[in-house]
């Protein structure tokens, strides 16, 4: 049985936001139709257009402003952010987890995903 590779992108609103990171992810998704990509939506709507291999996941309880998202670098904030993403994908399975190098919560994401029984 051939199943598609499932990649979790730790990004939000890829098809609603406009910037360098979102554009890069859009191009990767577009050029990889045989891979299923999963990413988070907060302002983007489920009905917004996206390629068939781009699957949205509602980011639960995301109450962190965009301003704080880029300015706050303390450890508690980063752990909270990792837990927020992990809570949204609890009990799911992915082959790969990808996050942008400009995000700082990577140190916490593996343990957050394990706590929420997200299998990798």
HUFEN-V217066 format. One record per helix or strand of 3 or more residues. SS is the DSSP state (~ for helix, > for strand). FROM is the first residue (numbers start at 1). TO is the last residue. If there is no record, write none. Layout:
# HUFEN-V217066
((SS;FROM;TO) (SS;FROM;TO))
This chain:
# HUFEN-V217066
((>;5;12) (~;20;30) (>;35;41) (>;54;58) (~;66;71) (~;75;88) (>;96;98) (~;106;115))
